[in-house]
Amino acid sequence: MLLLGAAPAAFAQSSAAPQPVRGEVTDGASRAALPGAVVRWLGTDQATTTDDKGLFVLPYSTKATSARLVVNALGYRPDTVQAAGYVRVPLKGSAELQEVVITERAPSYSSLTPTNTQVISAQDLTKSACCNLAESFETNASVEVSTTDAASGAKQIQLLGLDGSYSLLTVDNLPALRGLSTPYRLNYLAGPWIESIDIIKGMGSVVNGYESISGQVNVRLKEPDVTDRLLFNAYVNDFGKFDLNLNTSARINPKLSTALLLHADHLGNRIDRNKDGFMDLPLATQYNVMNKWKYKSGKAVVSELGVGALRETRLGGQMGFKQDEVGNPNYGITQETNRYTAYNKTSYTWPSKPYQSLGLLLSGTSHKFNSTFGGSTYGLPFDVVLQEGNLFRPQRQYDGTQRTGLATLLFQSAIGNTSHVYRLGASYLYDDYQEYLRTGPNAAETPAQTRQRELRARTERVPGAFAEYTYQNSRNLTVVAGARADYHNLYGWFLTPRLNVKYDPTTSTVLRLAAGRGYRVANPIAENSGMLVSSRPFSIANNLQSERAWNVGGSLSQYFTVAGRQATFVADYYHTIFQNQVVADPYSLPSMLIIGNLAPGGRSFSRSFQAEVQVEPVKGLHAKAAYKWLDVRTSYGNRLLPRPLTPQHRLFANVGYASAYDKWRADLTAQWYGKRPYAPGLAHQHDAGSAGPVLRYSPRFATLNAQLTRAFKRFDVYAGVENLSNYRQRNPIDAAAQPFGPMFDAAMNWGPIYGRLTYLGMRFRLE
């Protein structure tokens, strides 16, 4: 009876459901809880996950073949443990997976901005040597870079057929490298410092000032918080010139970061490949440093501070010229430049209103240079002028100092919603210029009259205010309308209205319209410094006025696919009309450069058309081609003539190939230039007729550049050749054998001087 009574109790106990397994999963090193870990019965799919405290409860599984659990967590090694009443599982960390970076090539022409903007990316900048800003445009069709003369090495850009002085050059959206730095400013920014370049055609925003007429070139430098920890670039060419660049950055803490950008270049060999007795490139040494600091509070405040310093020396001219030799009979060019810059950008964003911000932008520059054109005056007073036939010859001496300060206060907010955004602000510009152009004493002048003629000094104080309204319907229409009023202490009120409209009739078609007005104050000597390398004296009017121009134009961007890959077609047209312009006239008198205001009733305009197509026919192969037509004319005297050294037609093509993982990259760029008009000097005075000088045109020519790059894990090796066909301008210097005579002229330079150039370089980086 006892056995029969105990049987039901034993049966009930054996048939009860097993208890669930409880436990916790932790980090084996730190003992911290691991939420989200997966715990399952071995051999089954019955599983659970740990909560935010690393705890779990796993019900018993009838399918389990053993009392063991498998525990997994992302980033940790899986573990198998014996099930018990309460289980503690410490997991060991696994080896970290390598980073996977997914990239996509963005279109060169932005489809988002209301302005016609082309972007030269960091990848594009590696398609050529890009030692400085001048070489950064070699694979771009919109901007043309040319040398101002055949001896000094100065370069300038052209945008819409107008000299670079008519395009606003900004660095990190702050006006920079303007005024007296114009002749050599393209050499003052090292290529490895540049993250990207924005080329804006036509009228831009009023926020950046009133000076933009043909467009804006904005250079974005490396940012301290996102750039490489270390980048070293070394370059050498067959002239013996070398460039060294070192970029370093450090994240001091999550809020503060800094970057130090260093550059040095040197050319010490005297090269004369065309055998005209003049150095094809001047001897030059440059040291350049920039230090940037960036602070991000994480919520509302962002502040950036930068300081920079540059020193450069140049020596050009005849092969036998020596600056420090008394009475040296050779013609020479010398220059010494010292430049210092500083800026600060600070913004505050309302935490509850991310569209509302207040910013203060400050910048200051000190630029000073001394230069000579002619014979050596080492150890001799400048006013000593010996008679013709002696060893020493008189020279031109051009010295200048510019001190600039700019302050801008900017407030941005929205009306109702972010479809209606407005910006209000005020600015103050201070420019102090001191220029001396000494050409020697004149027997008909008193010392006071000579000083008045040689000294050009002015101080500009320009307070201003601006407003800009942006409407965006979030679908296909963006309108940006702005106006600013500035009061110039020398020239009165500058009223600058501007309008940019972007309309997308389809998702792949973008139409843009731009119109507006721009002003600028010319620096006639600096902007015509190439003419100093000639026998032509400068005749500058005393009543120069500010330059004023209207610019109207638009563009069509069409995005499509070729073989399933993205392609782009862009066509644009812009018309610039000057109401007043400071005209440098080399036509009217071959023996003189006459500088004055546009004559009453005179005309000056630029018409520019460009069409460009970019395709990727097969994976890794990128190709682009462009055609540019320019019609740039100005009234010289009583004749409407083409602007000197501006080609009417230009063709451009670039092909680049990158293998898998970018291990090999090859780039080829071809450019064809149509005829250029130029103004002959006295050496061609026999061509003059009763109506004035007969226009002379350069021949058509083409250049070809190529580069090959091999990429390794942390460094790249590249080699290239410029002007592969070795094309050179014949006799770029008139009367090169008599540089102190009246026929000497090195300013009419329209083509390559030194022919083919080969180079080799290396980039090493730590991300």
KAJO-V832732 format. One record per backbone hydrogen bond with DSSP energy under -1.0 kcal/mol. NH is the residue of the N-H (numbers start at 1). CO is the residue of the C=O. Records with the same first field share a line. If there is no record, write none. Layout:
# KAJO-V832732
NH->CO  CO
This chain:
# KAJO-V832732
5->1
6->2
7->3
10->6
11->7
12->8
13->9
14->10
15->11
21->58
22->85
23->56
24->87
25->54
26->89
27->32
28->91
31->27
34->25
36->50
38->72
39->48
40->70
41->46
42->68
44->41
48->39
50->37
51->55
54->51
56->23
58->21
68->66
69->81
70->40
71->79
72->38
76->73
77->92
79->71
81->69
83->67
87->22
89->24
91->26
94->75
110->117
117->115
118->199
119->108
120->197
125->121
127->124
133->189
134->186
136->133
140->137
144->158
146->156
148->154
150->746
156->146
158->144
159->162
162->159
164->157
166->163
167->164
168->215
170->217
171->174
172->219
176->169
182->179
185->181
187->184
188->185
191->131
193->190
194->191
195->220
196->220
197->120
198->218
199->118
200->216
201->116
202->214
209->206
213->166
214->166
216->200
217->168
218->198
219->170
220->196
222->193
226->223
227->223
229->766
230->766
231->247
232->764
233->245
234->762
235->243
236->760
237->241
238->758
240->237
242->266
243->235
244->264
245->233
246->262
247->231
248->260
249->229
250->258
253->256
257->294
258->250
259->292
260->248
261->290
262->246
263->288
264->244
265->286
266->242
267->284
279->317
280->271
283->315
284->267
285->313
286->265
287->311
288->263
289->309
290->261
291->307
292->259
293->305
294->257
295->303
296->255
297->301
302->347
303->295
304->345
305->293
306->343
307->291
308->341
309->289
310->339
311->287
312->337
313->285
314->335
315->283
316->333
318->331
319->277
321->318
325->322
328->325
332->374
333->316
334->372
335->314
336->370
337->312
338->368
339->310
340->366
341->308
342->364
343->306
344->362
345->304
346->360
347->302
348->358
349->300
350->356
353->350
356->353
357->412
358->348
359->410
360->346
361->408
362->344
363->406
364->342
365->404
366->340
367->402
368->338
369->400
370->336
371->398
372->334
373->396
374->332
380->377
384->381
390->387
396->373
397->438
398->371
399->436
400->369
401->434
402->367
403->432
404->365
405->430
406->363
407->428
408->361
409->426
410->359
411->424
412->357
413->422
415->420
417->415
420->417
421->470
422->413
423->468
424->411
425->466
426->409
427->464
428->407
429->462
430->405
431->460
432->403
433->458
434->401
435->456
436->399
437->454
438->397
445->442
450->446
451->447
452->448
453->449
454->450
455->451
456->435
458->433
460->431
462->429
464->427
465->485
466->425
467->483
468->423
469->481
470->421
471->479
472->419
473->477
478->502
479->471
480->500
481->469
482->498
483->467
484->496
485->465
486->494
487->463
488->492
489->461
492->488
494->486
496->484
498->482
499->515
500->480
501->513
502->478
503->511
504->476
510->557
511->503
512->555
513->501
514->553
515->499
516->551
517->497
518->549
519->210
520->547
527->523
529->526
531->528
532->529
533->530
534->532
535->744
539->593
541->595
547->520
548->580
549->518
550->577
551->516
552->575
553->514
554->573
555->512
556->571
557->510
558->569
559->508
560->567
562->565
565->562
567->560
568->614
569->558
570->612
571->556
572->610
573->554
574->608
575->552
576->606
577->550
578->604
579->548
580->548
583->596
585->594
592->589
593->537
594->585
595->539
596->583
598->581
602->599
605->633
606->576
607->631
608->574
609->629
610->572
611->627
612->570
613->625
614->568
615->623
621->618
622->656
623->615
624->654
625->613
626->652
627->611
628->650
629->609
630->648
631->607
633->605
634->641
635->603
636->639
639->636
641->634
643->632
645->677
646->643
648->675
650->628
651->672
652->626
653->670
654->624
655->668
656->622
657->666
658->620
659->664
662->659
663->660
665->709
666->657
667->707
668->655
669->705
670->653
671->703
672->651
673->701
674->649
678->696
684->681
685->682
687->684
688->685
689->692
692->689
696->678
698->676
701->673
703->671
705->669
706->721
707->667
708->719
709->665
710->717
711->663
712->715
716->763
717->710
718->761
719->708
720->759
721->706
722->757
724->704
726->723
729->752
734->745
738->735
741->738
744->741
745->734
746->533
749->747
757->722
759->720
760->236
761->718
762->234
763->716
764->232
765->714
766->230
